[in-house]
Amino acid sequence: MALRVSVVNDYSVVVAGVRALLAPYSERVLVVETEIGSTADEPVDVVLFDTFAAPLDWQPRLATMARNPHIGAVAVYSFITDPAAMADTLATGAGGFLAKSLPAEQLVEGIEQIARGERVTLLGNDATATGRWPAADVGLTPRESEMLALIVQGRSNDEIATSCYLSPNTVKTYIREAYRKIGVTTRPQAVAWGMKNGLHLTS
């Protein structure tokens, strides 16, 4: 029987991207829609928590899910591959850390391992991005898109650096390149652009 997997992220395009990535493996993993935390929903074997532009409280939120009796295990699915991020993730009670650069087959294998109760850390090729992200169609990389999404949320550069495990200079570089690609020069312009182009929270 296929594992029941719920994908958690506040951006619908991101969830749709993960769903599409896993669709060919429906005999092994079945992506289900569920309201995490609701006792009315059927249990899920694994929650795949996608950290794209996650709110500041994403780690406490992760810890809450890890304690939920209706959830078999929680796995983080992320572009972040900093060792500190992985250690912090596992410390919350998550069963594993899966990089978003993993090929779909390896992602499915990682989910299956985590569902069996194994603690798993799988990293892929950093040069390869899988899934979908907002504003990819205008040439933004996943990281550039994430920076803009966090700006739309009202996050400062320092907050972005902390939550994404990046240096302030790296954040500035991503933001500068994103601004160049979308043709803006100020933060208010970037926020306005993001609101019109799917970089605002959808749930």
C-alpha positions as a LaTeX table, in Angstrom:
\begin{tabular}{lrrr}
\hline
Residue & $x$ (\AA) & $y$ (\AA) & $z$ (\AA) \\
\hline
Met1 & 0.00 & 0.00 & 0.00 \\
Ala2 & 1.26 & 3.47 & $-0.89$ \\
Leu3 & 2.45 & 5.75 & 1.88 \\
Arg4 & 0.17 & 8.70 & 2.58 \\
Val5 & 2.24 & 11.86 & 2.23 \\
Ser6 & 1.12 & 15.41 & 2.94 \\
Val7 & 3.12 & 18.33 & 1.49 \\
Val8 & 3.16 & 21.44 & 3.69 \\
Asn9 & 4.03 & 24.87 & 2.32 \\
Asp10 & 2.18 & 28.19 & 2.24 \\
Tyr11 & 2.63 & 28.64 & $-1.52$ \\
Ser12 & 0.26 & 26.60 & $-3.66$ \\
Val13 & 2.63 & 26.50 & $-6.65$ \\
Val14 & 5.30 & 24.90 & $-4.46$ \\
Val15 & 2.90 & 22.23 & $-3.21$ \\
Ala16 & 1.74 & 21.59 & $-6.77$ \\
Gly17 & 5.35 & 21.20 & $-7.87$ \\
Val18 & 6.12 & 18.57 & $-5.25$ \\
Arg19 & 2.87 & 16.78 & $-6.05$ \\
Ala20 & 3.81 & 16.67 & $-9.76$ \\
Leu21 & 7.31 & 15.44 & $-8.92$ \\
Leu22 & 5.93 & 12.54 & $-6.89$ \\
Ala23 & 3.00 & 11.71 & $-9.19$ \\
Pro24 & 4.86 & 9.03 & $-11.22$ \\
Tyr25 & 5.47 & 7.14 & $-7.96$ \\
Ser26 & 1.83 & 6.97 & $-6.83$ \\
Glu27 & 2.10 & 3.23 & $-6.18$ \\
Arg28 & 4.68 & 4.02 & $-3.49$ \\
Val29 & 3.73 & 7.48 & $-2.23$ \\
Leu30 & 0.27 & 9.01 & $-2.43$ \\
Val31 & 0.18 & 12.77 & $-1.92$ \\
Val32 & $-2.95$ & 13.66 & 0.05 \\
Glu33 & $-4.50$ & 16.97 & 0.99 \\
Thr34 & $-5.02$ & 17.33 & 4.72 \\
Glu35 & $-5.34$ & 20.08 & 7.28 \\
Ile36 & $-2.41$ & 19.36 & 9.54 \\
Gly37 & $-3.49$ & 19.45 & 13.17 \\
Ser38 & $-7.12$ & 18.60 & 12.48 \\
Thr39 & $-8.31$ & 15.49 & 14.29 \\
Ala40 & $-10.96$ & 15.00 & 11.61 \\
Asp41 & $-8.38$ & 14.14 & 8.96 \\
Glu42 & $-7.04$ & 10.67 & 8.36 \\
Pro43 & $-3.50$ & 10.04 & 9.63 \\
Val44 & $-0.60$ & 10.55 & 7.25 \\
Asp45 & 2.56 & 8.48 & 7.15 \\
Val46 & 4.91 & 11.34 & 6.35 \\
Val47 & 4.57 & 15.11 & 6.29 \\
Leu48 & 6.97 & 16.62 & 3.78 \\
Phe49 & 7.62 & 20.11 & 5.12 \\
Asp50 & 8.86 & 22.35 & 2.30 \\
Thr51 & 10.84 & 25.28 & 3.74 \\
Phe52 & 10.49 & 27.59 & 0.70 \\
Ala53 & 9.89 & 31.10 & 2.15 \\
Ala54 & 8.77 & 29.54 & 5.42 \\
Pro55 & 7.61 & 31.93 & 8.18 \\
Leu56 & 9.97 & 32.84 & 11.01 \\
Asp57 & 8.43 & 30.24 & 13.30 \\
Trp58 & 8.93 & 27.31 & 10.95 \\
Gln59 & 11.06 & 25.26 & 13.36 \\
Pro60 & 8.57 & 25.43 & 16.28 \\
Arg61 & 5.86 & 24.62 & 13.73 \\
Leu62 & 7.91 & 21.62 & 12.65 \\
Ala63 & 8.31 & 20.48 & 16.26 \\
Thr64 & 4.53 & 20.69 & 16.77 \\
Met65 & 3.92 & 18.51 & 13.72 \\
Ala66 & 6.52 & 15.99 & 14.91 \\
Arg67 & 4.51 & 15.54 & 18.13 \\
Asn68 & 1.17 & 15.19 & 16.33 \\
Pro69 & $-0.19$ & 11.63 & 16.88 \\
His70 & $-1.89$ & 11.74 & 13.46 \\
Ile71 & 1.50 & 12.12 & 11.73 \\
Gly72 & 3.80 & 9.14 & 11.41 \\
Ala73 & 6.95 & 11.16 & 10.70 \\
Val74 & 8.03 & 14.60 & 9.49 \\
Ala75 & 10.65 & 15.22 & 6.82 \\
Val76 & 12.08 & 18.58 & 5.84 \\
Tyr77 & 12.37 & 19.24 & 2.11 \\
Ser78 & 14.63 & 22.21 & 1.49 \\
Phe79 & 17.08 & 24.13 & $-0.68$ \\
Ile80 & 18.99 & 24.85 & 2.54 \\
Thr81 & 21.88 & 22.41 & 2.97 \\
Asp82 & 23.84 & 24.13 & 5.72 \\
Pro83 & 24.96 & 21.55 & 8.34 \\
Ala84 & 23.55 & 23.73 & 11.12 \\
Ala85 & 20.16 & 23.76 & 9.41 \\
Met86 & 20.16 & 19.99 & 9.18 \\
Ala87 & 21.18 & 19.61 & 12.82 \\
Asp88 & 18.50 & 22.08 & 13.95 \\
Thr89 & 15.91 & 20.27 & 11.87 \\
Leu90 & 16.65 & 16.88 & 13.42 \\
Ala91 & 16.68 & 18.47 & 16.89 \\
Thr92 & 13.03 & 19.48 & 16.41 \\
Gly93 & 12.04 & 15.83 & 16.11 \\
Ala94 & 11.97 & 15.59 & 12.33 \\
Gly95 & 12.81 & 12.19 & 10.94 \\
Gly96 & 14.96 & 13.46 & 8.14 \\
Phe97 & 16.27 & 16.18 & 5.89 \\
Leu98 & 15.81 & 15.83 & 2.12 \\
Ala99 & 17.45 & 18.28 & $-0.28$ \\
Lys100 & 15.33 & 19.77 & $-3.05$ \\
Ser101 & 18.07 & 18.89 & $-5.52$ \\
Leu102 & 17.40 & 15.17 & $-5.11$ \\
Pro103 & 16.13 & 13.28 & $-8.15$ \\
Ala104 & 12.54 & 12.13 & $-7.66$ \\
Glu105 & 13.53 & 8.47 & $-7.21$ \\
Gln106 & 15.90 & 9.33 & $-4.35$ \\
Leu107 & 13.30 & 11.62 & $-2.79$ \\
Val108 & 10.79 & 8.76 & $-2.75$ \\
Glu109 & 13.39 & 6.41 & $-1.27$ \\
Gly110 & 14.13 & 8.97 & 1.44 \\
Ile111 & 10.45 & 9.32 & 2.28 \\
Glu112 & 10.14 & 5.53 & 2.53 \\
Gln113 & 13.15 & 5.32 & 4.85 \\
Ile114 & 11.76 & 8.06 & 7.10 \\
Ala115 & 8.37 & 6.33 & 7.19 \\
Arg116 & 10.16 & 3.20 & 8.47 \\
Gly117 & 11.50 & 5.22 & 11.38 \\
Glu118 & 15.00 & 5.80 & 10.05 \\
Arg119 & 16.72 & 9.17 & 10.53 \\
Val120 & 17.80 & 10.24 & 7.07 \\
Thr121 & 19.84 & 13.08 & 5.59 \\
Leu122 & 20.03 & 13.04 & 1.80 \\
Leu123 & 21.74 & 15.73 & $-0.26$ \\
Gly124 & 21.66 & 16.01 & $-4.02$ \\
Asn125 & 23.51 & 18.02 & $-6.63$ \\
Asp126 & 23.37 & 21.66 & $-5.51$ \\
Ala127 & 23.36 & 22.78 & $-9.13$ \\
Thr128 & 20.08 & 21.02 & $-9.80$ \\
Ala129 & 16.69 & 22.29 & $-8.61$ \\
Thr130 & 13.58 & 20.15 & $-8.71$ \\
Gly131 & 9.93 & 21.05 & $-8.34$ \\
Arg132 & 8.37 & 24.45 & $-8.98$ \\
Trp133 & 8.65 & 27.84 & $-7.36$ \\
Pro134 & 6.88 & 31.18 & $-7.80$ \\
Ala135 & 8.10 & 33.43 & $-10.64$ \\
Ala136 & 10.30 & 30.75 & $-12.17$ \\
Asp137 & 8.80 & 31.69 & $-15.53$ \\
Val138 & 10.54 & 35.08 & $-15.45$ \\
Gly139 & 13.95 & 33.53 & $-14.87$ \\
Leu140 & 14.25 & 33.73 & $-11.09$ \\
Thr141 & 16.24 & 30.95 & $-9.48$ \\
Pro142 & 14.68 & 29.21 & $-6.45$ \\
Arg143 & 16.81 & 31.26 & $-4.07$ \\
Glu144 & 16.08 & 34.57 & $-5.81$ \\
Ser145 & 12.38 & 33.79 & $-5.76$ \\
Glu146 & 12.56 & 32.89 & $-2.08$ \\
Met147 & 14.33 & 36.15 & $-1.22$ \\
Leu148 & 11.58 & 38.15 & $-2.92$ \\
Ala149 & 8.85 & 36.08 & $-1.25$ \\
Leu150 & 10.38 & 36.81 & 2.15 \\
Ile151 & 10.65 & 40.50 & 1.31 \\
Val152 & 6.95 & 40.48 & 0.44 \\
Gln153 & 6.35 & 38.97 & 3.91 \\
Gly154 & 8.07 & 42.05 & 5.38 \\
Arg155 & 11.24 & 40.30 & 6.45 \\
Ser156 & 14.48 & 42.26 & 6.88 \\
Asn157 & 17.73 & 41.11 & 5.28 \\
Asp158 & 19.03 & 40.02 & 8.69 \\
Glu159 & 15.89 & 37.95 & 9.34 \\
Ile160 & 16.18 & 36.36 & 5.90 \\
Ala161 & 19.84 & 35.52 & 6.51 \\
Thr162 & 19.06 & 33.89 & 9.86 \\
Ser163 & 16.07 & 31.83 & 8.72 \\
Cys164 & 17.76 & 30.70 & 5.48 \\
Tyr165 & 21.17 & 30.00 & 7.04 \\
Leu166 & 22.88 & 32.44 & 4.69 \\
Ser167 & 25.35 & 35.24 & 5.25 \\
Pro168 & 23.97 & 38.82 & 4.98 \\
Asn169 & 26.22 & 39.41 & 1.95 \\
Thr170 & 24.86 & 36.32 & 0.20 \\
Val171 & 21.30 & 37.51 & 0.83 \\
Lys172 & 22.17 & 40.92 & $-0.63$ \\
Thr173 & 23.65 & 39.26 & $-3.71$ \\
Tyr174 & 20.52 & 37.18 & $-4.31$ \\
Ile175 & 18.28 & 40.21 & $-3.82$ \\
Arg176 & 20.36 & 42.40 & $-6.10$ \\
Glu177 & 20.23 & 39.82 & $-8.89$ \\
Ala178 & 16.49 & 39.30 & $-8.40$ \\
Tyr179 & 15.88 & 43.06 & $-8.60$ \\
Arg180 & 17.88 & 43.21 & $-11.82$ \\
Lys181 & 15.84 & 40.42 & $-13.39$ \\
Ile182 & 12.45 & 41.89 & $-12.51$ \\
Gly183 & 13.44 & 45.48 & $-13.27$ \\
Val184 & 13.04 & 47.12 & $-9.84$ \\
Thr185 & 15.42 & 49.11 & $-7.68$ \\
Thr186 & 13.65 & 49.54 & $-4.33$ \\
Arg187 & 12.07 & 47.30 & $-1.70$ \\
Pro188 & 8.57 & 48.80 & $-2.13$ \\
Gln189 & 8.80 & 48.17 & $-5.87$ \\
Ala190 & 9.88 & 44.58 & $-5.19$ \\
Val191 & 6.95 & 44.07 & $-2.82$ \\
Ala192 & 4.50 & 45.43 & $-5.38$ \\
Trp193 & 5.99 & 43.21 & $-8.08$ \\
Gly194 & 5.86 & 40.17 & $-5.81$ \\
Met195 & 2.22 & 40.77 & $-4.90$ \\
Lys196 & 1.33 & 40.77 & $-8.60$ \\
Asn197 & 3.42 & 37.75 & $-9.47$ \\
Gly198 & 2.52 & 35.04 & $-6.99$ \\
Leu199 & 5.06 & 35.75 & $-4.27$ \\
His200 & 2.50 & 36.51 & $-1.56$ \\
Leu201 & 1.25 & 33.92 & 0.89 \\
Thr202 & $-1.65$ & 31.89 & $-0.46$ \\
Ser203 & $-2.69$ & 30.06 & 2.68 \\
\hline
\end{tabular}
